[in-house]
Amino acid sequence: MAKQILAGVKEQSLNEVAHYLMIYIPFDEDMCSYTDAWLGELYKNSYPLVSKGMWSAVINLKTHKLLNWKPEYGSLYFQAKVCDSGTYFLLDKDKQVICKIAGYVPNGLIPEADDCGDYIRLRINHDGLIENWLEKADFSEFTDGAEIVNSIDIDIEEEPILDTKLEFTYSQLMSKLLRLPKFLQMEIGKVLVANASEGFEDEDDEC
């Protein structure tokens, strides 16, 4: 698990210095879910904070509010099994990055604290308030064993949308294809149509 902390910050209390948390995790429909107040699943194209296969959030650590949450999203419960594929940044009051973790969920800060660093579970109100945010934050996972640096590496390793090593069902493949930019969807569609046409031409020749 890669950790970095800005030089000079380690001597200070992160409870005072850290004002915001930024989270970036891959959004996999098999591992992540949104449910409403009735625990009803929300379907494709109804995933707040998801863009290009990534779920990203900015949380005010003082008010426990999601800054990029919109009232029209409503009140939702978000759950994600992240394992070691997330990236987490702590920011100061001027929104300058002061710490980074690339790896397991720092559950001393992010709910749920009783798991093994695999899950994120958030009860989000319509105004962005996270109801189950921990009252007593534990920042030790950001400091223990962290590399002290003069500049934080802000690059994020994004998992590929399509992994050729995996086998997909039709619905899974279509779901992943629909996450691609529109122009790529169109190009892939053209190739598929062209390949299908060649197949028909070959069959006609055999006849």
Backbone as CSV, one residue per row, in Angstrom:
resi,resn,N_x,N_y,N_z,CA_x,CA_y,CA_z,C_x,C_y,C_z
1,MET,0.851,-1.187,0.000,0.000,0.000,0.000,0.892,1.245,0.000
2,ALA,0.834,2.044,-1.055,1.663,3.235,-1.174,1.088,4.359,-0.321
3,LYS,1.952,4.972,0.501,1.534,6.093,1.344,2.535,7.227,1.196
4,GLN,2.001,8.435,1.149,2.857,9.616,1.124,2.280,10.678,2.050
5,ILE,3.178,11.400,2.701,2.755,12.516,3.543,3.713,13.677,3.297
6,LEU,3.154,14.862,3.212,3.936,16.044,2.900,4.885,16.370,4.054
7,ALA,6.110,16.711,3.706,7.105,17.074,4.721,6.576,18.224,5.575
8,GLY,6.726,18.098,6.870,6.255,19.133,7.784,4.877,18.858,8.347
9,VAL,4.116,18.009,7.681,2.751,17.714,8.138,2.766,16.689,9.260
10,LYS,3.713,15.742,9.204,3.726,14.655,10.182,3.883,15.164,11.610
11,GLU,4.537,16.316,11.741,4.707,16.874,13.086,3.441,17.539,13.602
12,GLN,2.486,17.741,12.710,1.235,18.398,13.089,0.117,17.369,13.258
13,SER,-0.940,17.753,13.935,-2.082,16.869,14.105,-2.974,16.937,12.870
14,LEU,-3.213,15.795,12.234,-4.067,15.780,11.050,-5.506,16.145,11.408
15,ASN,-5.884,15.976,12.662,-7.227,16.388,13.092,-7.432,17.886,12.861
16,GLU,-6.351,18.637,12.971,-6.432,20.083,12.778,-6.142,20.486,11.336
17,VAL,-5.182,19.811,10.708,-4.703,20.225,9.386,-5.594,19.721,8.256
18,ALA,-6.084,18.467,8.361,-6.875,17.867,7.277,-8.314,18.377,7.313
19,HIS,-8.754,18.991,6.231,-10.116,19.535,6.145,-10.992,18.776,5.153
20,TYR,-10.364,18.122,4.173,-11.133,17.433,3.139,-10.514,16.073,2.837
21,LEU,-11.366,15.165,2.387,-10.934,13.849,1.918,-11.443,13.653,0.498
22,MET,-10.536,13.261,-0.404,-10.920,12.916,-1.772,-10.772,11.411,-1.950
23,ILE,-11.808,10.791,-2.530,-11.826,9.339,-2.731,-11.987,9.034,-4.208
24,TYR,-11.174,8.110,-4.715,-11.310,7.616,-6.088,-11.284,6.088,-6.044
25,ILE,-12.372,5.459,-6.494,-12.409,4.001,-6.550,-13.050,3.547,-7.861
26,PRO,-12.639,2.398,-8.391,-13.308,1.862,-9.583,-14.742,1.486,-9.237
27,PHE,-15.687,1.826,-10.115,-17.088,1.458,-9.881,-17.403,0.222,-10.716
28,ASP,-17.471,-0.915,-10.025,-17.805,-2.187,-10.658,-19.219,-2.548,-10.227
29,GLU,-20.119,-2.746,-11.184,-21.525,-3.006,-10.848,-21.707,-4.296,-10.048
30,ASP,-20.722,-5.199,-10.130,-20.807,-6.437,-9.355,-20.327,-6.245,-7.917
31,MET,-19.578,-5.151,-7.667,-18.981,-4.934,-6.355,-19.500,-3.672,-5.654
32,CYS,-20.195,-2.811,-6.415,-20.683,-1.541,-5.865,-22.186,-1.440,-6.071
33,SER,-22.863,-0.737,-5.171,-24.308,-0.585,-5.336,-24.810,0.664,-4.625
34,TYR,-25.883,1.223,-5.185,-26.664,2.265,-4.535,-28.039,1.674,-4.246
35,THR,-28.553,1.930,-3.058,-29.930,1.537,-2.759,-30.662,2.745,-2.198
36,ASP,-31.988,2.763,-2.388,-32.787,3.869,-1.872,-33.266,3.553,-0.459
37,ALA,-34.155,4.375,0.046,-34.644,4.196,1.419,-35.360,2.864,1.609
38,TRP,-35.874,2.294,0.515,-36.581,1.014,0.585,-35.669,-0.147,0.228
39,LEU,-34.357,0.141,0.159,-33.349,-0.850,-0.203,-33.565,-1.401,-1.613
40,GLY,-34.171,-0.579,-2.451,-34.355,-0.975,-3.839,-33.129,-0.616,-4.657
41,GLU,-32.638,-1.562,-5.467,-31.449,-1.326,-6.283,-31.705,-0.233,-7.320
42,LEU,-30.701,0.603,-7.546,-30.752,1.591,-8.615,-29.988,1.034,-9.815
43,TYR,-30.519,1.259,-10.983,-29.971,0.593,-12.149,-29.069,1.507,-12.977
44,LYS,-28.605,0.949,-14.095,-27.688,1.629,-14.988,-28.117,3.060,-15.286
45,ASN,-27.112,3.936,-15.368,-27.315,5.362,-15.626,-27.947,6.098,-14.440
46,SER,-28.030,5.431,-13.284,-28.569,6.071,-12.085,-27.542,6.045,-10.963
47,TYR,-26.283,6.210,-11.322,-25.214,6.118,-10.336,-24.572,7.483,-10.098
48,PRO,-24.967,8.184,-9.048,-24.342,9.474,-8.738,-22.846,9.327,-8.463
49,LEU,-22.097,10.353,-8.854,-20.655,10.466,-8.609,-19.814,9.485,-9.420
50,VAL,-20.425,8.828,-10.410,-19.695,7.872,-11.251,-19.459,8.478,-12.629
51,SER,-18.204,8.457,-13.061,-17.851,8.946,-14.387,-16.701,8.114,-14.934
52,LYS,-16.876,7.610,-16.168,-15.845,6.819,-16.851,-15.354,5.664,-15.986
53,GLY,-16.288,5.022,-15.313,-15.956,3.838,-14.531,-15.349,4.098,-13.175
54,MET,-15.270,5.382,-12.764,-14.692,5.714,-11.462,-15.721,6.433,-10.596
55,TRP,-15.769,6.056,-9.315,-16.589,6.754,-8.327,-15.661,7.706,-7.588
56,SER,-16.006,8.997,-7.588,-15.139,9.977,-6.927,-15.968,10.874,-6.023
57,ALA,-15.401,11.226,-4.887,-16.119,12.034,-3.908,-15.161,12.963,-3.188
58,VAL,-15.687,14.127,-2.772,-14.938,15.064,-1.941,-15.752,15.284,-0.672
59,ILE,-15.172,14.983,0.471,-15.894,15.037,1.748,-15.265,16.094,2.657
60,ASN,-16.111,16.971,3.183,-15.665,17.936,4.176,-15.577,17.205,5.525
61,LEU,-14.366,17.086,6.043,-14.156,16.306,7.262,-14.697,16.998,8.509
62,LYS,-14.983,18.282,8.422,-15.505,19.010,9.574,-17.026,18.924,9.650
63,THR,-17.685,18.921,8.473,-19.155,18.884,8.441,-19.699,17.514,8.053
64,HIS,-18.801,16.611,7.596,-19.181,15.259,7.156,-20.102,15.285,5.931
65,LYS,-19.912,16.287,5.075,-20.755,16.414,3.889,-19.981,16.125,2.606
66,LEU,-20.676,15.485,1.664,-20.146,15.288,0.321,-20.325,16.592,-0.458
67,LEU,-19.232,17.184,-0.896,-19.324,18.474,-1.579,-19.902,18.337,-2.984
68,ASN,-19.724,17.178,-3.619,-20.212,17.010,-4.986,-21.528,16.235,-5.054
69,TRP,-22.271,16.218,-3.948,-23.592,15.572,-3.933,-24.660,16.593,-4.306
70,LYS,-25.631,16.191,-5.127,-26.710,17.087,-5.542,-28.020,16.675,-4.885
71,PRO,-28.853,17.629,-4.474,-30.123,17.307,-3.803,-30.999,16.367,-4.625
72,GLU,-30.935,16.485,-5.962,-31.785,15.625,-6.796,-31.400,14.150,-6.734
73,TYR,-30.199,13.847,-6.197,-29.833,12.445,-6.018,-30.686,11.793,-4.934
74,GLY,-31.182,12.606,-4.007,-31.978,12.079,-2.911,-31.113,11.508,-1.797
75,SER,-31.758,10.748,-0.901,-31.062,10.081,0.195,-30.796,8.637,-0.209
76,LEU,-29.528,8.237,-0.212,-29.156,6.913,-0.708,-28.141,6.252,0.216
77,TYR,-28.077,4.935,0.078,-27.070,4.145,0.788,-26.103,3.621,-0.256
78,PHE,-24.805,3.921,-0.084,-23.784,3.485,-1.031,-22.892,2.447,-0.376
79,GLN,-22.651,1.355,-1.093,-21.751,0.318,-0.598,-20.826,-0.123,-1.719
80,ALA,-19.544,-0.279,-1.394,-18.576,-0.729,-2.390,-17.543,-1.623,-1.731
81,LYS,-17.275,-2.753,-2.372,-16.147,-3.590,-1.952,-14.964,-3.156,-2.802
82,VAL,-14.010,-2.515,-2.161,-12.929,-1.860,-2.889,-11.648,-2.683,-2.910
83,CYS,-11.402,-3.439,-1.850,-10.132,-4.172,-1.681,-8.974,-3.184,-1.746
84,ASP,-8.020,-3.403,-2.661,-6.824,-2.554,-2.682,-6.754,-1.667,-3.911
85,SER,-7.912,-1.292,-4.470,-7.906,-0.554,-5.733,-8.316,0.911,-5.598
86,GLY,-8.363,1.439,-4.381,-8.775,2.828,-4.190,-7.599,3.771,-3.991
87,THR,-7.854,5.065,-4.169,-6.860,6.100,-3.898,-7.530,7.175,-3.050
88,TYR,-6.836,7.600,-1.983,-7.427,8.516,-0.996,-6.447,9.648,-0.710
89,PHE,-6.950,10.886,-0.787,-6.130,12.064,-0.540,-6.708,12.874,0.616
90,LEU,-5.833,13.360,1.487,-6.223,14.335,2.493,-5.780,15.712,2.006
91,LEU,-6.678,16.708,2.171,-6.402,18.070,1.731,-6.486,19.022,2.915
92,ASP,-5.708,20.090,2.855,-5.781,21.093,3.915,-6.920,22.071,3.626
93,LYS,-7.038,23.130,4.400,-8.154,24.064,4.254,-8.149,24.790,2.912
94,ASP,-6.957,24.869,2.289,-6.839,25.500,0.969,-6.967,24.477,-0.158
95,LYS,-7.357,23.245,0.211,-7.538,22.138,-0.723,-6.241,21.740,-1.426
96,GLN,-5.143,21.862,-0.679,-3.854,21.374,-1.153,-3.632,19.981,-0.587
97,VAL,-3.151,19.051,-1.425,-2.971,17.660,-1.006,-1.819,17.556,-0.015
98,ILE,-2.089,16.900,1.119,-1.063,16.748,2.144,-0.751,15.283,2.454
99,CYS,-1.654,14.366,2.092,-1.433,12.932,2.327,-2.082,12.129,1.207
100,LYS,-1.547,10.945,0.997,-2.126,10.049,-0.008,-1.977,8.597,0.442
101,ILE,-3.033,7.820,0.202,-2.978,6.370,0.350,-3.469,5.762,-0.962
102,ALA,-2.694,4.838,-1.515,-3.128,4.076,-2.680,-3.158,2.608,-2.255
103,GLY,-4.367,2.098,-2.036,-4.473,0.725,-1.564,-5.743,0.501,-0.775
104,TYR,-5.625,-0.194,0.347,-6.802,-0.556,1.132,-7.510,0.660,1.713
105,VAL,-8.812,0.497,1.930,-9.632,1.576,2.485,-9.146,1.933,3.892
106,PRO,-8.853,3.200,4.157,-8.485,3.604,5.518,-9.736,3.688,6.396
107,ASN,-10.153,2.548,6.941,-11.416,2.469,7.669,-11.372,3.114,9.051
108,GLY,-10.217,3.619,9.443,-10.181,4.417,10.653,-10.815,5.777,10.430
109,LEU,-10.953,6.134,9.144,-11.551,7.414,8.775,-12.857,7.230,8.010
110,ILE,-12.907,6.206,7.159,-14.071,5.981,6.292,-14.880,4.795,6.815
111,PRO,-16.194,4.938,6.993,-17.022,3.802,7.430,-16.945,2.647,6.425
112,GLU,-16.999,1.384,6.825,-17.232,0.902,8.173,-15.904,0.527,8.837
113,ALA,-15.768,0.860,10.096,-14.518,0.624,10.807,-14.355,-0.824,11.258
114,ASP,-15.445,-1.613,11.242,-15.360,-2.977,11.765,-15.014,-3.992,10.684
115,ASP,-14.712,-3.535,9.475,-14.324,-4.450,8.408,-12.798,-4.502,8.288
116,CYS,-12.330,-5.169,7.261,-10.891,-5.410,7.119,-10.261,-4.553,6.033
117,GLY,-10.686,-3.304,5.924,-10.111,-2.438,4.927,-10.584,-2.704,3.521
118,ASP,-11.715,-3.387,3.357,-12.208,-3.746,2.031,-13.389,-2.904,1.578
119,TYR,-14.184,-2.396,2.515,-15.482,-1.808,2.184,-15.577,-0.314,2.463
120,ILE,-16.437,0.325,1.680,-16.918,1.669,1.976,-18.432,1.583,2.055
121,ARG,-19.010,2.081,3.158,-20.470,2.072,3.323,-20.902,3.443,3.829
122,LEU,-21.692,4.143,3.035,-22.084,5.503,3.376,-23.602,5.660,3.312
123,ARG,-24.178,6.227,4.368,-25.604,6.589,4.382,-25.683,8.092,4.102
124,ILE,-26.114,8.424,2.907,-26.033,9.804,2.429,-27.414,10.446,2.397
125,ASN,-27.555,11.594,3.068,-28.799,12.362,3.010,-28.870,13.167,1.712
126,HIS,-30.050,13.676,1.406,-30.233,14.435,0.172,-29.347,15.674,0.111
127,ASP,-28.962,16.199,1.281,-28.110,17.387,1.307,-26.625,17.044,1.318
128,GLY,-26.295,15.742,1.178,-24.905,15.316,1.129,-24.313,14.922,2.465
129,LEU,-25.061,15.107,3.559,-24.557,14.720,4.873,-24.442,13.197,4.975
130,ILE,-23.287,12.720,5.418,-23.078,11.282,5.606,-23.427,10.946,7.052
131,GLU,-24.556,10.281,7.242,-25.099,10.043,8.581,-24.189,9.180,9.442
132,ASN,-23.542,8.200,8.825,-22.757,7.244,9.615,-21.270,7.559,9.613
133,TRP,-20.902,8.807,9.296,-19.492,9.181,9.333,-18.978,9.083,10.766
134,LEU,-17.743,8.614,10.918,-17.185,8.379,12.241,-16.994,9.697,12.995
135,GLU,-17.487,9.750,14.217,-17.365,10.961,15.025,-15.920,11.214,15.444
136,LYS,-15.202,10.125,15.729,-13.801,10.255,16.132,-12.923,9.705,15.022
137,ALA,-12.330,10.596,14.250,-11.512,10.180,13.108,-10.149,9.657,13.573
138,ASP,-9.698,8.594,12.924,-8.376,8.018,13.190,-7.553,8.158,11.909
139,PHE,-6.566,9.041,11.926,-5.745,9.312,10.747,-4.462,8.490,10.720
140,SER,-4.310,7.560,11.658,-3.034,6.841,11.785,-2.660,6.062,10.530
141,GLU,-3.682,5.595,9.786,-3.373,4.830,8.568,-2.704,5.703,7.509
142,PHE,-2.900,7.011,7.594,-2.254,7.923,6.654,-0.816,8.238,7.059
143,THR,-0.511,8.104,8.337,0.813,8.491,8.818,1.748,7.309,9.057
144,ASP,1.217,6.178,9.528,2.066,5.033,9.861,2.760,4.487,8.615
145,GLY,4.073,4.550,8.630,4.855,3.993,7.531,4.807,4.800,6.244
146,ALA,4.289,6.031,6.302,4.180,6.851,5.095,5.537,7.431,4.701
147,GLU,5.756,7.536,3.392,6.966,8.166,2.873,6.813,9.681,2.983
148,ILE,7.794,10.343,3.576,7.763,11.797,3.698,8.310,12.399,2.407
149,VAL,7.507,13.226,1.758,7.888,13.786,0.452,7.672,15.295,0.439
150,ASN,8.319,15.951,-0.516,8.139,17.389,-0.693,6.967,17.708,-1.602
151,SER,6.511,16.699,-2.366,5.374,16.875,-3.264,4.635,15.551,-3.382
152,ILE,3.314,15.577,-3.204,2.507,14.359,-3.275,2.267,13.978,-4.737
153,ASP,2.441,12.695,-5.020,2.121,12.174,-6.350,0.600,12.072,-6.456
154,ILE,-0.008,12.886,-7.306,-1.479,12.920,-7.394,-2.018,12.049,-8.520
155,ASP,-1.151,11.271,-9.162,-1.626,10.361,-10.209,-2.492,9.273,-9.602
156,ILE,-3.496,8.850,-10.382,-4.411,7.797,-9.944,-4.348,6.656,-10.932
157,GLU,-4.113,5.453,-10.427,-4.103,4.290,-11.295,-5.526,3.802,-11.479
158,GLU,-6.055,3.992,-12.695,-7.414,3.561,-12.986,-7.392,2.171,-13.593
159,GLU,-8.282,1.311,-13.105,-8.390,-0.021,-13.682,-8.973,0.084,-15.083
160,PRO,-8.480,-0.754,-16.025,-9.039,-0.709,-17.382,-10.506,-1.081,-17.381
161,ILE,-11.284,-0.399,-18.242,-12.708,-0.707,-18.335,-12.924,-2.111,-18.856
162,LEU,-12.108,-2.501,-19.839,-12.206,-3.850,-20.389,-10.943,-4.614,-20.036
163,ASP,-11.076,-5.765,-19.434,-9.948,-6.616,-19.082,-10.041,-7.873,-19.919
164,THR,-9.122,-8.037,-20.858,-9.202,-9.155,-21.800,-8.933,-10.502,-21.144
165,LYS,-8.462,-10.490,-19.909,-8.189,-11.746,-19.229,-9.450,-12.351,-18.626
166,LEU,-10.531,-11.576,-18.587,-11.761,-12.052,-17.976,-12.770,-12.460,-19.036
167,GLU,-13.655,-13.369,-18.665,-14.757,-13.748,-19.526,-16.018,-13.071,-19.016
168,PHE,-16.788,-12.481,-19.942,-17.974,-11.733,-19.560,-19.224,-12.378,-20.142
169,THR,-20.335,-12.263,-19.415,-21.623,-12.593,-19.996,-21.989,-11.453,-20.945
170,TYR,-23.018,-11.642,-21.754,-23.433,-10.607,-22.711,-23.803,-9.315,-21.983
171,SER,-24.587,-9.442,-20.905,-25.039,-8.248,-20.184,-23.872,-7.528,-19.525
172,GLN,-22.897,-8.277,-18.986,-21.730,-7.657,-18.368,-20.894,-6.919,-19.412
173,LEU,-20.725,-7.558,-20.581,-19.937,-6.930,-21.632,-20.604,-5.654,-22.131
174,MET,-21.937,-5.714,-22.337,-22.647,-4.527,-22.800,-22.565,-3.403,-21.770
175,SER,-22.659,-3.763,-20.488,-22.573,-2.765,-19.429,-21.234,-2.048,-19.472
176,LYS,-20.158,-2.797,-19.684,-18.828,-2.196,-19.742,-18.637,-1.377,-21.014
177,LEU,-19.172,-1.868,-22.129,-19.064,-1.116,-23.381,-19.788,0.223,-23.293
178,LEU,-20.928,0.236,-22.593,-21.713,1.464,-22.481,-21.053,2.503,-21.586
179,ARG,-20.020,2.097,-20.862,-19.269,3.034,-20.037,-18.187,3.760,-20.836
180,LEU,-17.942,3.292,-22.067,-16.957,3.937,-22.919,-17.507,5.232,-23.498
181,PRO,-16.626,6.168,-23.901,-17.098,7.381,-24.578,-17.901,7.031,-25.823
182,LYS,-18.860,7.904,-26.168,-19.785,7.635,-27.277,-19.055,7.362,-28.586
183,PHE,-17.981,8.143,-28.857,-17.306,7.958,-30.143,-16.654,6.582,-30.228
184,LEU,-16.175,6.041,-29.085,-15.607,4.697,-29.078,-16.694,3.648,-29.266
185,GLN,-17.859,3.878,-28.648,-18.989,2.962,-28.843,-19.341,2.872,-30.318
186,MET,-19.347,4.030,-31.005,-19.696,4.060,-32.425,-18.655,3.337,-33.267
187,GLU,-17.370,3.539,-32.943,-16.316,2.869,-33.697,-16.375,1.360,-33.509
188,ILE,-16.610,0.933,-32.266,-16.729,-0.506,-31.989,-17.932,-1.080,-32.724
189,GLY,-19.043,-0.312,-32.718,-20.237,-0.743,-33.434,-19.973,-0.936,-34.918
190,LYS,-19.228,0.006,-35.530,-18.903,-0.101,-36.958,-18.088,-1.356,-37.243
191,VAL,-17.122,-1.638,-36.387,-16.279,-2.827,-36.567,-17.102,-4.099,-36.443
192,LEU,-18.003,-4.136,-35.441,-18.845,-5.320,-35.251,-19.754,-5.550,-36.454
193,VAL,-20.346,-4.460,-36.978,-21.218,-4.580,-38.153,-20.424,-5.052,-39.359
194,ALA,-19.211,-4.492,-39.530,-18.362,-4.883,-40.655,-17.982,-6.354,-40.567
195,ASN,-17.630,-6.808,-39.365,-17.266,-8.211,-39.187,-18.449,-9.131,-39.431
196,ALA,-19.637,-8.702,-38.959,-20.838,-9.504,-39.171,-21.157,-9.602,-40.659
197,SER,-20.980,-8.502,-41.389,-21.245,-8.480,-42.829,-20.306,-9.419,-43.570
198,GLU,-19.034,-9.437,-43.176,-18.067,-10.331,-43.806,-18.463,-11.781,-43.592
199,GLY,-19.017,-12.063,-42.407,-19.454,-13.422,-42.116,-20.569,-13.857,-43.051
200,PHE,-21.541,-12.955,-43.300,-22.644,-13.271,-44.206,-22.139,-13.476,-45.624
201,GLU,-21.164,-12.661,-46.056,-20.616,-12.777,-47.406,-19.920,-14.108,-47.578
202,ASP,-19.194,-14.559,-46.554,-18.519,-15.860,-46.628,-19.515,-16.990,-46.754
203,GLU,-20.635,-16.913,-46.027,-21.649,-17.937,-46.090,-22.290,-17.980,-47.474
204,ASP,-22.502,-16.778,-48.083,-23.096,-16.722,-49.430,-22.164,-17.358,-50.452
205,ASP,-20.852,-17.161,-50.289,-19.883,-17.731,-51.221,-19.898,-19.246,-51.165
206,GLU,-20.079,-19.794,-49.952,-20.110,-21.248,-49.787,-21.318,-21.856,-50.466
207,CYS,-22.430,-21.095,-50.499,-23.641,-21.597,-51.145,-23.468,-21.637,-52.669
